[in-house]
């Protein structure tokens, strides 16, 4: 999976519509191989982003879990620690 796409499920506060859309844009960019589509493909790219955004939001709305919500700050700190270990010289 693309490292720029983050887990959005089970966070407090819940993922915003902007975060869901950003993940959809990253997904469409990854599978299309284009960071910015050509004019000829711009409409198809936009439709794909809209469709992925809707599907992602629907999925997040329907998922259930018994686990307590994760804290964004704690998860960000864990990610920074992992990155420090990965990129340590």
N, C-alpha and C positions, 0 to 999 in steps of 0.2 A: 504494500500500500504506500502511497505517496506520504512522505513524512510531514507534509504541510497540512494534511487532512487530520484533524484531531477528533478524538472521541467526544461526542456531544451528549450522550445519554447519561442520565443519573447524576447530574450536577445541581448544586444549589448555589445561586439561582439557575433555573433552567436555561438552556441555550436560547439565544435571541434569534430572531428571524434573520438578522444580519450575519450571525455566525453560521446559520444553516445555509444561507445563500453563498457565503464565502467558501464553504466546503463544497457546494455544488459546482461553483466556478472552478475550483481546483481539480475536482473530479473530471469535469468536461475537458479542461485543459490537458490533463494527463492522458485521457483516452484518445483525444483528438490529435495530440502531439503539437498543439498550437497554443502559445500563450495569448496571442491575439489573432483572431481569425481574419482572413482576407475579406474584402467587401462582399465577394461572391458567397462566402460561407457565414457571414455575420448573422443572418436571420436564423439559419439552422442552429448555430452556436447558441444564440439567445433562447430559442425554443427548447434546446436541450437543457440549458441551465434552469429554465423555468420548470421543466418536467422533473428534473432531479431534485430541485428545491422542494417541490410539492411532495414528491415521494419520500424524501428524507424527513420532512416535517410530519407527514402522516405516520411514518415509522416511529419517530420519536414520541408522538402522541399516543401510539398504541402499545409501546413496549411497557412491560410491567416488571418490577423487581422487588424483592424483599430486602435488598441491601440498602443501607442508609446512603443518602446522597453524598457524593464526594465534594470536598471543598476545593474550589479552583486554585486558591493560593497554595495549599498543600501539594496538589498535583503538579503545579508549575514548579515548585521547589524540587520535587522529585525529578522532574524532567531536566532541570538545570544540573542537578547532581549527576544524572546519567550522562548528560552531554559533557560535563567536566571530565568524567572518567573516560568517555569515548575519545575525547580530543586532547587528553593529557599527553604531554610530550616527555 
